Amino acid sequence: MKLRSQDRLDLGADDWSFRPVQGDLNATTGRPHMILEPVTSDELWPVYKGASFNLWMPDTAERYAFADPRLITEVLQRRRVASSRRRNSAFAELPHATVDDVSTLPCMHPRISYRRIARATDSRTLIAALVPPNVILTDKAAYLLRTTGDQTAEAYLIGVLSSIPLDWFARRIVEVQVDFHVINSFPIPRPVLDDSRRSRIVELSGRLAAVDDRYADWAEAVGVPVGSVSEEAKPELIAELDALVADLYGLERDDVIHIFETFHRGWDYEPRLEKVLGYFDAIGRG
């Protein structure tokens, strides 16, 4: 009930709004626009499936196919312009100048993507990542279109979506896949812009997401360095994120313990919980 007390994702906030979109290409009907077995992929863009990314890992090196950037951007731009004329389309919420400018195509910029296929019995249910620019997504890798707001809102949201508290909620309503009505129902805390916890989440998730120079422009907009998190340091940043998100949800210490104890049967949660509680107690709610 504490988690549910927060507004749903699809209600947006004063400074941001995101709409789920079903990837760029259907994995079956979009095949004419893909190159399944290229001789070389040097000049091509990768086509991602769900397994192409993981939590805080925007590229697992798995590919569904490849695409010619010149041809695929023409296809996606035509579709975006046509879609923007439909009132129920996510693209209809964008300014006309944005829709008409091919350089604003989502595939050319970092964006939040998530695996549509998910089960409550998996080790994690909601698997999201900030995928790099110049990447095409199949319908098995949906994404969140930022219709208002800036990159700091993107950094904040990916931090919340990747947290254990949010995933604990997701595991109780997701059966087979994360459909639009499901992700739209996820409760997202909306702290004021100058809330120190929000600022820290933006910093932590921004650093975790900006893994290399592909994110240089995005990282500059967020105000974080690129490639600044080592594998050794990553668990600490993720634990602090869990603690900050739990605090924003209004959880108490016992709530945090309960979430970890009941998250996944048989998982070794104690080392991570200990780290999270250390940061949680430091916030002042313990």
Backbone bond lengths (Angstrom), bond angles and torsions (degrees), N, CA, C in turn:
res aa  C-N    CA-C-N  psi(-1)  N-CA   C-N-CA  omega(-1)  CA-C   N-CA-C  phi
1 M - - - 1.465 - - 1.530 111.49 -
2 K 1.316 116.83 -33.35 1.468 119.21 176.17 1.519 110.57 -64.87
3 L 1.327 116.47 -42.00 1.460 119.42 177.97 1.528 110.43 -64.57
4 R 1.310 116.83 -44.36 1.463 121.18 -177.94 1.526 113.27 -66.82
5 S 1.320 117.45 -16.76 1.464 119.79 -179.09 1.525 112.56 -68.61
6 Q 1.334 116.75 -15.54 1.457 120.82 177.70 1.536 109.83 -82.75
7 D 1.332 116.42 153.38 1.461 120.62 179.95 1.520 111.61 -66.27
8 R 1.329 115.43 149.83 1.451 122.04 176.86 1.528 110.94 -64.80
9 L 1.329 115.30 155.14 1.462 120.76 178.73 1.519 111.54 -56.90
10 D 1.338 117.59 -42.23 1.464 119.45 -173.83 1.518 113.90 -73.10
11 L 1.320 118.00 -4.12 1.468 120.21 175.27 1.525 111.31 -83.49
12 G 1.322 116.51 -11.38 1.457 119.58 178.44 1.522 112.25 67.06
13 A 1.318 115.23 -164.21 1.464 121.87 178.47 1.518 107.69 -147.34
14 D 1.336 115.53 178.06 1.468 118.75 -179.77 1.523 111.48 -62.67
15 D 1.338 116.78 -29.98 1.463 120.00 -172.89 1.513 114.15 -115.71
16 W 1.357 118.95 1.51 1.460 118.86 179.19 1.519 111.56 -157.82
17 S 1.329 114.15 158.65 1.451 121.72 174.23 1.525 108.19 -153.27
18 F 1.329 116.60 135.85 1.460 122.31 178.72 1.525 109.41 -129.46
19 R 1.334 116.10 141.93 1.453 122.15 177.53 1.528 109.92 -125.55
20 P 1.331 118.46 132.60 1.463 119.92 177.52 1.525 111.75 -70.64
21 V 1.320 116.00 139.88 1.462 122.94 179.41 1.534 107.55 -131.05
22 Q 1.322 117.04 141.79 1.459 121.77 -173.27 1.517 112.44 -83.92
23 G 1.319 116.85 64.66 1.451 121.31 177.46 1.518 112.88 63.34
24 D 1.342 116.55 -171.77 1.464 122.40 179.72 1.523 111.84 -98.04
25 L 1.344 115.64 -38.45 1.460 121.07 -176.22 1.521 109.88 -135.88
26 N 1.321 116.22 139.64 1.451 120.18 171.01 1.527 108.48 -68.69
27 A 1.325 116.69 135.17 1.460 120.51 -175.34 1.521 113.18 -61.90
28 T 1.339 115.87 -23.16 1.468 119.37 -179.52 1.521 111.75 -101.10
29 T 1.326 117.03 -58.38 1.469 119.70 -176.21 1.517 112.41 -72.94
30 G 1.333 117.61 -17.69 1.460 120.35 -179.69 1.518 114.17 -88.19
31 R 1.324 117.70 2.97 1.461 120.80 -176.13 1.533 113.85 -60.40
32 P 1.347 119.38 -32.79 1.469 117.35 177.82 1.529 113.52 -59.72
33 H 1.352 117.24 -19.80 1.460 120.72 -179.67 1.532 111.93 -97.09
34 M 1.331 116.94 5.63 1.456 121.27 -177.53 1.528 110.69 -113.16
35 I 1.317 114.55 158.49 1.468 122.13 173.00 1.522 105.84 -115.62
36 L 1.323 116.38 107.07 1.461 120.80 -172.65 1.522 112.98 -77.54
37 E 1.321 117.41 -36.92 1.459 120.83 -178.42 1.525 109.96 -133.73
38 P 1.321 116.99 77.16 1.472 119.63 -178.21 1.515 112.13 -72.48
39 V 1.317 115.42 150.01 1.473 120.17 174.66 1.518 109.23 -66.13
40 T 1.336 114.99 -42.02 1.463 121.61 174.48 1.521 107.76 -145.04
41 S 1.325 116.18 147.35 1.467 120.22 -178.16 1.523 112.25 -108.37
42 D 1.326 117.25 11.38 1.462 121.13 -173.87 1.524 113.01 -57.38
43 E 1.335 118.05 -41.41 1.456 121.35 -176.21 1.529 112.45 -101.69
44 L 1.323 116.78 8.51 1.459 120.87 -175.92 1.523 111.01 -105.25
45 W 1.327 115.59 160.72 1.462 121.68 174.55 1.525 109.15 -97.72
46 P 1.335 117.78 139.68 1.465 119.49 177.77 1.530 111.36 -72.93
47 V 1.312 115.25 146.98 1.459 121.73 172.85 1.526 106.79 -105.01
48 Y 1.317 115.94 117.34 1.462 121.92 -176.09 1.526 111.65 -87.34
49 K 1.313 114.67 143.53 1.455 121.96 163.92 1.529 107.39 -110.28
50 G 1.320 118.15 -176.96 1.456 119.45 -177.93 1.512 113.77 -58.91
51 A 1.337 116.33 -37.91 1.462 120.38 -177.42 1.516 113.40 -76.20
52 S 1.335 117.61 0.07 1.469 120.77 -178.58 1.523 112.52 -77.86
53 F 1.335 117.33 -9.18 1.461 120.31 178.38 1.518 109.08 -145.45
54 N 1.329 114.84 163.88 1.455 121.61 178.19 1.521 107.75 -144.98
55 L 1.303 117.20 179.66 1.453 121.17 -179.93 1.524 110.71 -61.11
56 W 1.326 116.22 123.51 1.457 123.91 -177.92 1.525 111.47 53.58
57 M 1.330 116.38 28.98 1.459 122.85 175.12 1.531 106.89 -141.91
58 P 1.334 117.62 89.64 1.462 120.26 -171.97 1.516 115.44 -75.37
59 D 1.324 117.74 -2.66 1.457 119.91 -179.57 1.523 108.88 -153.63
60 T 1.342 116.06 107.98 1.462 120.90 178.76 1.525 111.59 -91.50
61 A 1.335 117.03 0.41 1.466 124.59 -178.31 1.524 112.88 77.15
62 E 1.333 117.85 2.66 1.472 120.35 174.09 1.521 109.16 -85.72
63 R 1.311 116.94 137.09 1.465 122.17 -177.33 1.526 110.30 -128.05
64 Y 1.324 115.50 145.88 1.454 119.80 171.38 1.526 109.71 -88.05
65 A 1.325 115.67 -38.80 1.464 121.74 -179.41 1.524 107.43 -171.43
66 F 1.343 116.75 -164.05 1.455 123.16 175.34 1.524 108.15 -135.96
67 A 1.329 115.69 167.85 1.463 119.88 -179.39 1.517 109.95 -145.54
68 D 1.325 115.53 146.59 1.460 121.85 174.64 1.525 107.97 -74.93
69 P 1.331 119.25 119.08 1.469 120.66 -174.58 1.526 114.11 -59.11
70 R 1.323 117.84 -38.24 1.468 118.83 -178.73 1.527 111.22 -67.38
71 L 1.314 116.73 -44.07 1.459 120.44 -177.85 1.526 111.75 -72.00
72 I 1.324 116.87 -42.20 1.463 119.21 -175.26 1.529 111.63 -70.53
73 T 1.331 117.73 -34.02 1.464 118.55 177.59 1.523 111.16 -68.27
74 E 1.331 117.08 -33.38 1.462 119.40 175.62 1.521 110.71 -63.86
75 V 1.317 116.67 -43.21 1.464 121.56 179.59 1.527 110.79 -64.02
76 L 1.322 116.20 -48.33 1.460 119.91 -176.84 1.523 112.15 -68.30
77 Q 1.333 117.64 -33.53 1.461 119.82 177.69 1.523 110.93 -67.30
78 R 1.341 117.31 -43.01 1.458 120.05 177.39 1.525 110.77 -60.18
79 R 1.307 116.30 -42.53 1.461 120.29 -179.63 1.525 111.71 -67.24
80 R 1.323 116.49 -38.57 1.465 119.34 179.96 1.519 110.95 -65.30
81 V 1.319 117.23 -44.72 1.469 120.88 179.40 1.519 110.06 -60.88
82 A 1.326 117.25 -44.93 1.464 120.54 179.29 1.526 111.23 -65.03
83 S 1.331 116.36 -41.83 1.462 120.64 -179.10 1.521 112.03 -65.97
84 S 1.324 117.15 -33.84 1.467 120.68 -177.46 1.526 112.33 -65.20
85 R 1.323 116.98 -15.39 1.464 120.59 179.59 1.529 112.10 -83.51
86 R 1.337 116.02 -9.47 1.465 119.93 178.28 1.521 109.12 -94.55
87 R 1.303 116.65 128.76 1.465 121.69 -172.26 1.517 112.88 -61.92
88 N 1.334 117.23 -31.19 1.460 119.30 -177.39 1.520 113.20 -88.69
89 S 1.326 117.88 3.42 1.456 121.38 -179.83 1.523 111.17 -80.52
90 A 1.343 115.28 144.36 1.463 119.48 175.26 1.513 110.97 -61.43
91 F 1.337 117.46 -33.82 1.463 120.99 -178.32 1.527 112.19 -71.02
92 A 1.322 117.45 -17.87 1.458 120.33 177.30 1.524 111.68 -68.04
93 E 1.328 116.82 -17.15 1.460 120.90 179.83 1.527 112.34 -84.84
94 L 1.316 117.11 -7.52 1.460 120.77 179.36 1.524 110.58 -86.71
95 P 1.335 118.50 149.60 1.468 120.98 174.13 1.523 111.04 -60.34
96 H 1.323 117.41 148.62 1.462 121.35 -179.47 1.536 111.19 -57.87
97 A 1.330 116.68 -38.48 1.465 120.20 -178.93 1.525 111.01 -62.88
98 T 1.332 116.90 -34.95 1.458 120.83 178.15 1.518 110.68 -69.50
99 V 1.329 116.55 -45.83 1.461 121.10 -179.03 1.526 111.21 -61.98
100 D 1.324 116.97 -38.26 1.465 120.99 -177.08 1.526 113.26 -76.22
101 D 1.320 117.53 -13.50 1.460 122.18 -176.99 1.524 109.32 -95.40
102 V 1.322 117.42 107.52 1.458 121.15 -176.10 1.521 112.23 -60.92
103 S 1.326 117.62 -25.74 1.467 120.16 -178.57 1.520 112.71 -69.13
104 T 1.326 117.30 -10.72 1.466 120.82 178.78 1.526 112.41 -95.54
105 L 1.325 117.81 5.14 1.463 119.71 178.17 1.533 110.22 -53.12
106 P 1.325 118.54 133.84 1.467 120.58 -178.73 1.520 113.98 -53.90
107 C 1.346 117.60 -34.38 1.462 120.23 -177.48 1.523 112.94 -65.59
108 M 1.329 117.39 -15.26 1.461 120.67 -178.95 1.527 112.77 -90.89
109 H 1.326 116.85 0.54 1.458 121.18 -174.87 1.525 110.18 -136.06
110 P 1.329 117.83 155.64 1.462 119.05 173.73 1.531 109.99 -59.19
111 R 1.323 116.61 143.52 1.463 121.19 -179.58 1.515 109.60 -153.89
112 I 1.313 115.80 156.72 1.455 121.18 -179.97 1.524 108.90 -80.93
113 S 1.315 116.26 119.99 1.458 121.48 174.92 1.525 108.57 -117.87
114 Y 1.331 115.91 155.37 1.459 119.91 178.20 1.525 109.41 -144.07
115 R 1.314 115.34 150.55 1.459 121.00 178.53 1.527 109.38 -73.08
116 R 1.313 116.23 126.34 1.456 119.99 179.04 1.525 111.85 -75.16
117 I 1.332 117.24 -33.03 1.458 120.05 179.07 1.522 108.65 -84.85
118 A 1.315 116.14 121.11 1.463 120.96 -177.39 1.521 108.79 -155.70
119 R 1.325 115.05 149.26 1.458 120.46 179.13 1.525 109.52 -136.33
120 A 1.308 115.70 146.72 1.462 119.92 -179.93 1.518 111.57 -67.32
121 T 1.341 118.01 -17.23 1.460 120.93 179.40 1.521 112.72 -85.68
122 D 1.346 118.40 -9.88 1.454 121.77 177.02 1.527 109.96 -72.17
123 S 1.336 116.31 163.17 1.467 119.50 -179.40 1.519 111.71 -63.72
124 R 1.337 117.31 -32.43 1.453 122.67 170.40 1.523 107.91 -135.54
125 T 1.319 115.55 146.71 1.460 120.09 -176.19 1.519 111.65 -97.99
126 L 1.332 117.48 -56.40 1.459 120.34 177.47 1.525 108.43 -91.85
127 I 1.316 116.13 113.23 1.462 120.94 178.57 1.516 108.22 -114.13
128 A 1.320 115.15 106.97 1.462 122.22 -177.06 1.518 109.72 -123.20
129 A 1.325 115.79 157.58 1.463 121.33 178.21 1.519 108.72 -156.93
130 L 1.314 115.81 156.04 1.457 120.92 171.26 1.522 106.33 -88.46
131 V 1.324 116.57 97.67 1.468 119.64 -176.55 1.527 109.52 -74.95
132 P 1.319 117.62 152.59 1.467 121.06 -176.11 1.522 112.29 -73.51
133 P 1.333 117.12 167.77 1.466 120.45 175.56 1.519 111.51 -70.30
134 N 1.338 115.73 166.53 1.467 122.14 178.96 1.515 111.69 60.70
135 V 1.333 114.69 43.38 1.452 123.01 178.26 1.527 108.26 -131.98
136 I 1.334 116.85 135.79 1.455 122.54 177.11 1.524 108.53 -102.38
137 L 1.318 116.76 138.76 1.462 121.85 -177.89 1.526 110.72 -110.35
138 T 1.333 116.33 137.29 1.454 119.69 170.81 1.528 108.58 -82.17
139 D 1.330 116.07 175.35 1.460 120.29 -179.32 1.529 112.16 -69.17
140 K 1.322 118.83 -11.48 1.463 121.02 175.02 1.527 111.67 -82.31
141 A 1.320 116.19 -5.65 1.463 121.83 177.27 1.524 107.40 -127.69
142 A 1.316 115.90 80.28 1.461 120.50 179.06 1.524 109.56 -68.53
143 Y 1.324 116.89 166.64 1.459 119.36 178.05 1.529 110.76 -141.24
144 L 1.320 115.18 164.69 1.458 121.90 179.44 1.520 108.44 -104.22
145 L 1.316 115.61 113.34 1.457 121.70 178.93 1.524 109.13 -80.22
146 R 1.327 116.11 122.76 1.472 120.31 176.92 1.524 108.28 -81.81
147 T 1.336 116.91 106.62 1.461 120.79 -177.89 1.521 112.11 -90.34
148 T 1.328 116.85 -27.04 1.466 121.71 170.79 1.526 107.85 -141.92
149 G 1.313 116.36 158.95 1.451 120.76 179.78 1.516 111.92 101.06
150 D 1.329 115.60 177.29 1.463 120.21 -177.30 1.525 110.48 -120.75
151 Q 1.319 115.85 -169.43 1.462 120.58 -175.36 1.519 112.57 -67.75
152 T 1.344 118.28 -24.92 1.466 118.62 177.64 1.525 110.70 -66.69
153 A 1.335 116.85 -33.60 1.469 120.10 175.33 1.523 110.29 -65.25
154 E 1.333 116.49 -37.08 1.457 121.47 177.40 1.526 110.17 -64.37
155 A 1.326 116.30 -43.53 1.459 120.52 179.12 1.522 110.83 -63.85
156 Y 1.329 116.44 -41.74 1.465 120.17 178.92 1.525 110.53 -62.48
157 L 1.343 116.62 -47.05 1.460 120.22 -175.03 1.519 111.78 -66.89
158 I 1.332 118.66 -41.10 1.459 119.12 179.88 1.524 110.37 -65.63
159 G 1.327 116.91 -30.58 1.459 120.06 176.04 1.514 112.20 -65.36
160 V 1.324 117.22 -43.49 1.470 121.39 178.91 1.528 110.36 -67.99
161 L 1.331 117.02 -45.90 1.459 120.71 -177.08 1.527 112.52 -64.03
162 S 1.323 117.22 -26.85 1.461 121.18 -177.92 1.521 113.19 -90.66
163 S 1.321 117.66 1.59 1.459 121.63 -174.59 1.524 111.89 -84.85
164 I 1.318 115.56 157.10 1.463 121.64 175.71 1.530 111.89 -65.34
165 P 1.348 120.52 -43.21 1.466 118.84 179.51 1.531 113.24 -57.58
166 L 1.329 118.28 -43.40 1.463 120.31 179.06 1.529 109.83 -67.30
167 D 1.326 117.46 -40.90 1.457 119.87 -178.37 1.523 111.25 -68.17
168 W 1.315 117.84 -32.52 1.470 121.30 175.18 1.528 109.66 -59.31
169 F 1.330 116.39 -40.75 1.461 120.99 175.99 1.529 110.27 -65.63
170 A 1.316 116.96 -45.59 1.464 121.30 -177.88 1.524 111.32 -59.46
171 R 1.320 116.90 -37.28 1.471 120.77 -176.65 1.521 111.98 -65.57
172 R 1.318 117.09 -17.91 1.456 120.54 -178.77 1.522 113.71 -92.89
173 I 1.333 117.74 -5.79 1.464 119.07 179.02 1.523 113.05 -128.23
174 V 1.333 118.43 -16.02 1.465 121.37 -179.50 1.527 109.08 -86.02
175 E 1.335 116.59 130.55 1.461 121.20 178.44 1.527 111.88 -106.58
176 V 1.327 117.23 -58.03 1.458 120.94 -177.45 1.519 111.87 -123.28
177 Q 1.338 117.08 -40.37 1.447 119.42 -179.50 1.526 110.60 -149.36
178 V 1.325 114.95 161.12 1.464 121.59 -178.33 1.529 107.65 -91.00
179 D 1.320 116.04 85.72 1.460 120.95 177.86 1.522 110.21 -73.78
180 F 1.332 116.13 168.45 1.460 120.24 -176.62 1.528 111.71 -59.73
181 H 1.320 116.87 -42.87 1.462 118.89 -177.92 1.529 111.17 -66.33
182 V 1.338 116.35 -23.48 1.460 120.60 178.70 1.522 110.59 -76.19
183 I 1.338 117.02 -53.38 1.468 118.41 -177.72 1.527 110.92 -67.43
184 N 1.329 117.52 -31.36 1.462 119.89 176.87 1.526 112.03 -64.66
185 S 1.328 116.49 -24.52 1.470 119.97 -178.12 1.520 113.30 -85.54
186 F 1.331 117.14 -8.33 1.462 119.62 -178.03 1.535 110.24 -62.64
187 P 1.327 117.76 131.98 1.472 120.81 178.14 1.526 110.87 -78.94
188 I 1.323 116.14 130.14 1.466 121.57 -177.71 1.532 109.12 -124.74
189 P 1.337 118.60 120.19 1.469 119.85 176.64 1.526 111.03 -61.12
190 R 1.320 116.22 146.69 1.462 120.87 -178.72 1.525 110.51 -128.45
191 P 1.323 117.75 73.15 1.463 120.48 177.12 1.525 110.40 -68.41
192 V 1.308 116.57 157.78 1.461 120.61 177.89 1.523 108.77 -66.57
193 L 1.320 115.49 159.66 1.463 120.52 -173.32 1.522 112.99 -58.63
194 D 1.328 117.59 -34.88 1.462 119.57 -176.43 1.532 112.60 -92.61
195 D 1.319 117.85 11.76 1.465 121.47 175.89 1.529 108.15 -67.11
196 S 1.310 117.24 127.05 1.462 121.13 -175.49 1.529 111.69 -64.01
197 R 1.335 117.20 -30.01 1.465 119.82 178.85 1.525 110.40 -68.91
198 R 1.325 117.34 -40.91 1.460 120.24 177.43 1.527 109.92 -62.90
199 S 1.313 116.24 -44.79 1.464 120.13 -179.50 1.521 111.17 -61.05
200 R 1.327 116.45 -38.61 1.465 119.86 -179.65 1.528 110.60 -70.78
201 I 1.319 118.13 -38.44 1.460 121.17 176.67 1.524 110.05 -61.97
202 V 1.322 116.73 -43.50 1.467 120.88 177.99 1.521 109.93 -59.05
203 E 1.315 116.97 -44.16 1.467 120.55 -179.02 1.533 111.37 -65.42
204 L 1.336 116.04 -48.15 1.464 119.77 -176.97 1.524 111.89 -65.53
205 S 1.326 117.00 -50.20 1.465 119.45 -178.12 1.519 111.01 -69.88
206 G 1.338 116.95 -31.40 1.453 119.54 175.74 1.515 111.66 -63.00
207 R 1.311 117.20 -43.41 1.460 120.81 178.02 1.525 111.67 -67.88
208 L 1.332 116.94 -39.12 1.458 120.46 179.56 1.528 111.52 -67.51
209 A 1.333 116.78 -34.53 1.463 120.95 -176.30 1.522 112.40 -80.66
210 A 1.327 117.44 -37.64 1.478 121.32 -175.33 1.524 109.89 -81.97
211 V 1.318 115.33 78.23 1.468 119.75 -170.69 1.521 113.86 -80.71
212 D 1.330 117.42 -23.61 1.464 119.30 -177.97 1.523 110.25 -155.70
213 D 1.331 115.97 -172.91 1.466 121.10 -173.07 1.521 114.09 -66.69
214 R 1.322 117.80 -14.75 1.461 119.56 175.02 1.526 111.55 -60.91
215 Y 1.321 115.94 -22.40 1.464 122.00 -178.18 1.523 112.88 -101.80
216 A 1.307 117.85 13.82 1.460 120.99 -172.08 1.528 112.25 -56.52
217 D 1.320 118.25 -49.99 1.462 120.70 -178.66 1.524 110.97 -65.29
218 W 1.325 116.58 -42.21 1.465 120.84 179.26 1.526 110.35 -62.89
219 A 1.320 116.43 -45.68 1.462 120.91 -179.12 1.526 111.50 -63.14
220 E 1.327 116.56 -38.23 1.463 119.70 178.06 1.518 110.36 -63.34
221 A 1.329 117.22 -40.35 1.463 120.65 178.99 1.523 111.46 -66.17
222 V 1.326 117.00 -33.72 1.467 121.50 179.87 1.531 110.77 -79.90
223 G 1.336 115.62 -27.75 1.458 120.13 -179.88 1.513 113.16 90.59
224 V 1.362 115.79 34.92 1.463 120.37 179.47 1.520 109.68 -128.60
225 P 1.326 118.02 156.29 1.471 120.50 176.56 1.523 110.95 -77.26
226 V 1.299 115.94 161.67 1.461 122.19 178.35 1.528 109.53 -94.56
227 G 1.326 116.62 139.42 1.458 120.94 176.04 1.508 114.13 60.58
228 S 1.336 116.79 38.93 1.460 120.02 -173.63 1.525 113.59 -97.85
229 V 1.340 118.47 -0.18 1.465 120.80 -175.41 1.525 110.03 -114.01
230 S 1.305 116.72 118.56 1.460 121.22 176.10 1.523 109.29 -81.43
231 E 1.325 116.37 162.44 1.466 120.73 177.46 1.522 111.03 -61.55
232 E 1.339 116.24 -32.59 1.460 119.92 179.63 1.523 111.54 -69.47
233 A 1.344 117.12 -34.25 1.463 120.91 -176.98 1.526 112.68 -85.24
234 K 1.322 117.47 -19.35 1.468 121.14 -173.87 1.532 113.63 -56.52
235 P 1.349 120.74 -45.47 1.472 119.65 -179.22 1.524 114.02 -58.24
236 E 1.340 116.87 -34.01 1.463 119.37 179.58 1.529 110.99 -68.31
237 L 1.324 116.78 -43.38 1.468 120.20 179.75 1.523 111.03 -65.00
238 I 1.334 116.97 -39.54 1.458 121.11 179.59 1.524 110.77 -66.98
239 A 1.328 116.86 -39.08 1.464 120.54 178.03 1.516 111.07 -64.74
240 E 1.322 117.49 -41.55 1.458 120.20 178.02 1.524 110.65 -64.47
241 L 1.343 116.82 -37.96 1.464 120.45 175.96 1.522 111.30 -59.89
242 D 1.326 117.26 -46.51 1.466 120.89 178.01 1.522 110.86 -56.22
243 A 1.320 116.14 -43.37 1.463 120.55 -178.68 1.525 111.68 -65.77
244 L 1.320 117.06 -44.31 1.464 120.48 -179.48 1.521 111.42 -65.13
245 V 1.331 116.76 -41.83 1.462 120.22 179.44 1.528 110.08 -65.58
246 A 1.335 117.11 -42.36 1.459 120.57 177.94 1.524 110.87 -59.18
247 D 1.320 116.36 -41.47 1.461 120.24 179.30 1.526 111.40 -65.34
248 L 1.322 117.10 -40.35 1.467 120.32 178.66 1.528 111.70 -65.03
249 Y 1.323 117.07 -29.37 1.465 120.71 176.29 1.528 111.86 -76.34
250 G 1.319 117.13 -7.07 1.458 120.37 -179.35 1.511 113.83 79.68
251 L 1.336 116.84 24.01 1.458 120.30 -178.51 1.524 111.22 -79.42
252 E 1.317 115.91 152.37 1.456 122.31 173.56 1.524 109.32 -97.82
253 R 1.307 115.68 171.86 1.467 120.48 -177.13 1.523 111.52 -57.88
254 D 1.340 116.24 -44.03 1.463 119.99 -179.98 1.533 111.25 -64.19
255 D 1.325 117.10 -31.60 1.466 120.12 176.94 1.518 110.92 -64.72
256 V 1.328 115.95 -43.17 1.463 120.66 -179.97 1.529 109.76 -61.94
257 I 1.323 116.72 -44.73 1.467 120.67 178.58 1.526 110.25 -60.57
258 H 1.329 116.62 -44.36 1.472 120.92 -179.89 1.531 111.12 -61.05
259 I 1.319 117.23 -41.75 1.464 120.82 -179.96 1.525 110.59 -60.55
260 F 1.317 117.70 -44.08 1.467 120.23 -179.34 1.527 111.24 -71.08
261 E 1.331 117.07 -38.08 1.467 119.72 -178.75 1.522 111.92 -67.72
262 T 1.318 117.69 -30.24 1.470 121.38 -174.75 1.520 112.88 -108.40
263 F 1.328 117.91 8.93 1.456 120.87 -173.64 1.520 112.44 -70.20
264 H 1.330 117.03 -51.04 1.469 120.65 -175.87 1.522 107.99 -150.17
265 R 1.314 115.79 123.18 1.457 120.66 -177.25 1.527 111.12 -60.96
266 G 1.337 114.78 125.38 1.451 120.14 174.33 1.513 115.78 86.89
267 W 1.348 118.58 -0.32 1.464 117.82 -177.53 1.520 110.71 -82.90
268 D 1.300 116.05 150.70 1.456 122.56 -178.60 1.522 108.45 -85.73
269 Y 1.331 115.48 84.37 1.458 120.47 -172.00 1.523 113.92 -91.55
270 E 1.319 118.40 -15.65 1.463 120.51 -169.75 1.529 114.10 -61.55
271 P 1.350 120.32 -44.09 1.470 118.49 179.10 1.524 112.66 -60.45
272 R 1.348 117.19 -43.06 1.463 119.60 179.76 1.521 110.61 -69.18
273 L 1.326 117.62 -41.53 1.465 120.86 179.22 1.522 110.47 -59.78
274 E 1.335 117.11 -40.76 1.465 119.97 179.68 1.527 111.01 -60.37
275 K 1.331 116.05 -42.61 1.462 119.59 177.93 1.529 110.61 -63.96
276 V 1.327 116.26 -45.20 1.465 120.46 -177.73 1.522 110.57 -62.17
277 L 1.316 116.85 -45.11 1.463 119.85 -179.20 1.520 111.48 -63.98
278 G 1.325 117.48 -33.41 1.453 119.70 177.10 1.511 111.48 -60.57
279 Y 1.351 116.31 -44.55 1.464 120.20 177.77 1.531 110.88 -72.53
280 F 1.325 116.65 -37.56 1.463 120.01 -179.70 1.515 111.94 -62.72
281 D 1.327 116.63 -44.55 1.452 121.10 178.20 1.524 111.51 -62.43
282 A 1.328 116.30 -35.31 1.457 120.46 -179.18 1.530 111.50 -67.79
283 I 1.339 116.65 -26.05 1.460 119.33 178.42 1.518 110.91 -67.47
284 G 1.357 115.85 -30.28 1.453 118.53 175.43 1.500 115.53 116.27
285 R 1.349 117.67 3.71 1.457 119.00 -179.84 1.523 112.41 -96.84
286 G 1.318 117.16 -11.33 1.446 119.57 -174.88 1.522 112.84 -67.70
